[in-house]
Every structure is written in C-alpha cells, then in structure tokens.
Amino acid sequence: MKNNLNRQAAIAALKKNQVIVYPTEAVWGMGCDPQSKVAVEHLLTIKQRPIEKGLILIAASFEQVEKYVDITKLSVEIKQQVFDSWPGPVTWLLPCSELTPSWISGGSELVAVRVTEHSTVVALCNDFGSAIVSTSANLTGQPTCQNLPQLQTLFKEQVAVYVDEPLGGNTNPSTIKHAFTGKVIRN
C-alpha cells in the first residue's frame, strides 16, 4: 500500500509541475512533465544542467512518446532496430517532431526517448498518461547517488516526491544510440 500511495503523490506532483525522483533500470532518475517548461526549468536548476544538453523522455509505450518523434524520417530498418530494443534499457536519439519542446531537445533536431520495462516507471507513466522526463538524479558532472537518503540530503525539498521503490538491477544507465549513424553515444 505504501508504494501505491507514494506513486499517487508522484503523479499529483507531476500534475503540479513539480520534480520527482524515482528508480529506473540502473540509477535513480529525476523527472517531471515534459510539456511543462516551468517544471523542466526547475529540474535543470536543481541539477545545474544546461538546457542545451537536452533530456531523455521515458515511457511505458511508444504511443506515449510518439508525438515527440517524426517517425516518417526513419527507415524501415531503423524502426525495426528501435522497436526490437524496446521495452528495455536502450535510449534512442530520434528525429524531433514539430511538437517537441526545445527545452526537451536542447535545441537539437533529435530527441532522446526510451520505452522502459521497469515496473515503477511503467506504472508512473501509465498513471500520468504520458512520458516523463528521465535524467539521472545527481548534480551535473557528479556521480549518481546510490540511495534515497543520499538524494534527500542532496536535493531536500527541491524535489516534491521521492518514489521509494527498488532500482531495476542493471549495473549501467541506459545505452544511448543515434538512430541515423548507429553510433553508441553511451554504453
């Protein structure tokens, strides 16, 4: 019951343009509503991250990120590679649609998206009804925190809700791949 209440509080925070911390496949993630410029700017301030770096969107299904991606620019082969890797810990740099906010893409023509199988994130995205921002819960350039007490000490009340559920068990953050070049940006 505690986890369900914690998730409900997280959904309420997302709807109020607040920032949450939640477990992902390997590390703690920090997120917010990608449609809210106010929420994204607050997240970037907390992390001390420049907007030009862009942010990852994480979702329970492709349908939740589809509006951010111009799928028509992808070949059949690339689409197959992308969909074969999901759900899973692979983030793809895909062409932005006209609906992708610049505060998500960082002004790039590409947007980073991932469809996860992590049960907590799947539940958050489904309950929120949308993809959410997913960036590591740390100060930019610093190591990721290993547990919630460290995160709570670091970020305090700047984060509205800390979702207290287990990490996914992977040892590394998601792999990031460039859809057009096939280059692995992060392994």
Summary of the structure (lengths in Angstrom):
residues: 187
radius of gyration: 15.3
end to end distance: 35.9
largest distance: 46.8
contacts: 604
relative contact order: 0.26
helix: 39%
strand: 21%
